[in-house]
């Protein structure tokens, strides 16, 4: 037995190591594309300003030392050691950190104000950690000052908008820098040809997005690995051939010497140095597709040493060829391998651009799920990998802005200034959020959080100050773009909250609605009516408005509410909550579908099948249990996934005035007397057909509202609602079965 147990453990360990290595291999093409292509433009951007006046060996070695310690402190120490551990159920990125704070520390505005997600939150082991005095004081502060939560949300939206801006600047900067390498061998080539080639590559890249990353990405990892092998090999050659002394630049003394010799010019050059860590945030943002261990293995064994060798080799070449400061990367490539390396460099920049575009799609999908972005069309391009999505509207907008940046600026120096500012802002936002995570989620003492922020935050602030000094030289691009995107996101979120608040305050009870029956002559028609609403209890104003004007509704009514939680995914056995509204003879039910911000919605046919089957199984159980109000039952675990979903669903009885007692998942407790007649009515109604009902609302500010609120709600939010996808289209509801109820909301 012990031998068998040891053999089984050995096999499981072998399987774990194998899967981890496979994930590490795959991460090169998805996570590290942008990170690996940074050597193309770092030295060129660093020496593009006044630093070009300082061409002595000490200045070149000082820049190399800065690059080395920046790569060591931020990607290696900050992200690999600390930030990767702050995952949200395996997901990473700015939005995931905020989601973690919303759920574990209850700091956010996005947390649903309903208790149906308590069972999910309670599963997080972080909640079981004992509160510290510091975490309690911080929670008190956020509870007392509502404006602090608004500020926190705005900071997260700023970071998110900068990530979206990165989706514009990364393709522009990477591809244009790679294509400019042609000028190394064809000095007389007109600049317009390089711009034209760059635009053609970008158009082709965005045009291929609709076929999915899984189809165009099979070459990604080999390309990046060949690229890393090329630049590290060239770096070793240059170190040995030109100046082995560059190894001494690993000492931080050369950083001190650089600033002593260059003064303010050295400080302004930090905007170019920061480009060596572009893509570091992707290690955390793409965590959901890999694992912490696989990303750490890939970075520490291949990425980090390859990049250090590449930067050292380029510095060795520059120390002997100071006249090539503006073309240093391609000039440092030996003649015999120039064209192969140039081709690989161009392909690698396409891979880097593809990874950032995919990450932009992913974060917009998260924002849309939590009502922080207008409704857009999301297409899942892979049946195997859920995270691979395509958003047509966003794709073409990114392409338009990329072409605009390339054609409008035509200069990698100005794009680099914008790029560096974007990168460092995202990293600084992550550092700020990590302070709250360390204190309020990990429950560490204040000193640990303070040391983290002091070490990494002060370094990032130094870079940020240098980048902000170049706002007039291209740095304004991400600021303007993020201002527009942040405004759109916050206004959409604010308008949606106002709309939901109106519906919540103007809902009616079932008793009040049915009391109108004898007066207005309400009739029940055949079929099932699915009423889509944001109200979690009571009757939504839209349905009351409909019945008042058209006194009839279907013989079976199901109020359907999608509830997006601040967690990446909700397991299938916790997704459906079924309630009965009123007594059994009313045939009225409520179903709450809980989804995480990375869960995909099924198509309408599959969804309605699952929904009705969930209600059917609920009624079947009630019928089987008879009058046993508190009977508990559980289905065999080997049933189909949809059966497991229905069997594990929670059910709740809701009377006319509110919600009654409830039981949780894993086992189902039915309250109230079931009847086989209900089952029969449900089957007959299902055969008669389904109808969908939802509100077509016009949200307007009250007459007494301020001018700012009228502008935000009536003009901006109204424009966004009119020009985004309608709720029925987003949910895939067939138009032939749709009933839309028009109402005006005064918020």
Secondary structure, 3 states (H helix, E strand, C coil): CHHHHHHHHHHHHHHHHHHHHHHHHHHHHHCCHHHHCHHHCHHHHHCCCHHHHCCCHHHHHHHHHHHHHHHHHHHHHHHHHHHHHCCECCECCHHHHHHHHHHHCCCCCCCCCCHHHHHHHCCCHHHHCCCCHHHHHHHHHHHHCHHHHHHHHHHHHHHHHHHHHHHHHHHHHHHHHHHCCHHHHCCCCCHHHHHHHHHHHHHHHHHCHHHCHHHHCCCHHHHHHHHHHHHHHHHHHHHHHHCHHHHHHHCCHHHHHHHHHHCHHHHHCHHHHHHHHCCHHHHHHCHHHCCHHHHHHHHHHHHHHHHHHHHHHHHHHHHHCHHHHHHHHHHCCCHHHHHHHHHHHHHHHHHHHHHHHHHHHHHHHHHHHCCCCCCCCCEECCCCCCCCEECHHHHHHHHHHHHHHHHHHCCHHHHHHHHHHHHHHHHHHHHHHHHHHHHHHCCCCHHHHHHHHHHHHHHHHHHHHHHHCCHHHCCHHHHHHHHHHHHHHHHHHHHHHHHHHHHHHCCECHHHHHHCHHHHCCEEEEEEEEEECCCCCCECHHHHHHHHHCCEEEEEEEEEEEEECCCCCCCHHHCEEEEEECCHHHCEEEEEEEECCCCCCCCHHHHHHHHHHHHHHHHHHHHHHCCCCCCEECCCCCCCHHHHHHHCCEEEEEECCEEEEECCCCCEECCCCCCHHHHHHHHHHHHHCEEEEEEEEEEECCCCCCHHHHHHHHHHHHHHHHHCCCHHHHHCCCHHHEEEEEEEEEC
